[in-house]
């Protein structure tokens, strides 16, 4: 179970970093961000998470805000997985979790 939680936590971490990097490049690259290779790569990494969030959010939410919403949804999921991992370690008195 700990291995599964570690894998989920790692996947969420990579997606969070991709969205964070995308946000930084959004600010730094400005209007030319769509031609930036690294921005496109980060979009590709975050796409499996932004597409479902786009489908779940109302149409009133602008497309440019979907990555921000996705970031906060993933941040909450990361916190939940982290707390579950801690709870599992405490419940089983695992030495390797300290």
Beta strands, then each sheet from edge to edge (+ up, - down):
end
